[in-house]
Amino acid sequence: MILGIGIDMVKIDKFRGAIKKWGSSFVERIFNPEEVKGISQGKMYYQRLAARFAAKEAVIKAISKSIPLSFRDIIILNRTNGAPYCSFKKDTKADLILSITHIEDYAVACAVAQKVQKKGLPK
């Protein structure tokens, strides 16, 4: 059963400006250490962080009606094949389907929250 759908778009220059203005305290307030660990400070740094930020916003929109979450409650990582996935620091009883993309100017993410299915035979 679908609990909610969320989408978010971030202008990368605006996000870059926030990081330059507030520095590492801004990044630490939004992201968990494991989220930024794999992102190098190269050409795509701001795009990748903005995409993760958009994903967190999309996740909050998808499940906020039933579960209050902060940015740091949500962990956005990538599987070995590059596909994004979401885990949580607290039990949400939700599974997430997540899609993220970014180009020069924008990062976009979409999240679909589903109720966790009980193990066993389907009804």
C-alpha positions in Angstrom: 0.0 0.0 0.0 1.4 3.4 -1.0 1.7 5.8 2.0 2.7 8.8 0.0 4.7 10.3 -2.9 7.2 13.2 -2.6 9.2 15.1 -5.2 11.7 17.9 -4.8 13.9 20.1 -7.0 17.0 22.1 -5.8 18.7 24.8 -7.7 22.4 23.8 -7.4 23.8 27.4 -7.3 21.5 28.2 -4.3 22.6 25.1 -2.5 26.3 25.9 -3.3 25.7 29.4 -1.8 24.3 28.0 1.4 27.4 25.7 1.8 29.8 28.5 1.1 28.0 30.8 3.5 27.5 28.4 6.4 30.4 26.0 5.7 30.7 22.5 7.2 28.2 23.3 10.0 25.5 23.4 7.3 26.6 20.1 5.8 26.8 18.5 9.2 23.3 19.7 10.1 21.8 18.1 7.0 23.8 15.0 6.3 25.1 12.0 8.2 28.8 11.3 7.9 28.3 8.2 5.8 26.4 10.2 3.2 29.2 12.6 2.5 32.1 10.1 2.9 31.9 8.8 -0.6 31.4 12.2 -2.3 34.7 13.7 -3.5 35.2 17.5 -3.5 35.5 17.5 -7.3 33.4 18.9 -10.1 30.2 17.1 -9.1 30.4 17.7 -5.3 27.6 20.3 -5.1 25.4 18.5 -7.6 25.6 15.3 -5.6 25.0 16.9 -2.3 22.1 18.9 -3.7 20.6 15.6 -5.1 20.8 14.0 -1.7 19.2 17.0 -0.2 16.4 16.9 -2.7 16.0 13.2 -1.9 15.6 13.9 1.8 13.0 16.5 1.0 11.1 14.1 -1.2 11.2 11.4 1.5 9.9 13.8 4.1 7.1 14.8 1.8 6.3 11.1 1.0 5.9 10.0 4.7 5.6 13.2 6.8 1.8 12.7 7.2 2.4 9.6 9.4 6.0 10.0 10.7 7.8 13.2 11.6 11.4 13.1 10.4 14.4 15.4 10.4 17.1 15.5 7.7 19.5 13.5 9.8 16.9 10.8 10.4 17.1 10.0 6.7 20.2 8.4 5.2 20.6 8.5 1.4 23.3 6.2 0.0 24.0 4.3 -3.2 24.1 0.6 -3.9 27.2 -0.8 -5.6 25.4 -0.4 -9.0 24.9 3.3 -8.3 21.2 3.1 -7.5 20.1 5.4 -4.6 18.4 4.0 -1.6 17.1 5.3 1.7 17.5 4.1 5.2 16.3 5.6 8.5 17.7 6.2 11.9 14.4 5.3 13.4 11.7 2.7 12.6 9.4 4.2 10.0 7.5 1.0 9.0 8.0 2.2 5.4 9.9 1.1 2.4 11.1 3.7 0.0 11.5 3.7 -3.8 13.8 6.5 -4.7 14.9 8.2 -7.9 17.5 11.0 -8.1 18.9 13.0 -11.0 21.0 16.1 -11.5 22.3 18.3 -14.3 24.3 21.5 -14.2 21.6 23.7 -12.7 19.2 21.4 -10.9 18.9 18.3 -8.8 15.6 16.4 -8.6 14.4 13.5 -6.5 11.2 11.5 -6.3 10.3 9.2 -3.4 7.4 6.7 -3.1 6.8 5.4 0.4 5.1 2.0 0.8 3.9 0.3 3.9 6.3 -2.4 5.0 4.9 -5.7 3.9 4.7 -8.5 6.5 6.8 -11.6 5.7 4.9 -14.6 4.6 2.2 -15.4 2.2 0.3 -12.6 0.4 -3.4 -12.2 1.3 
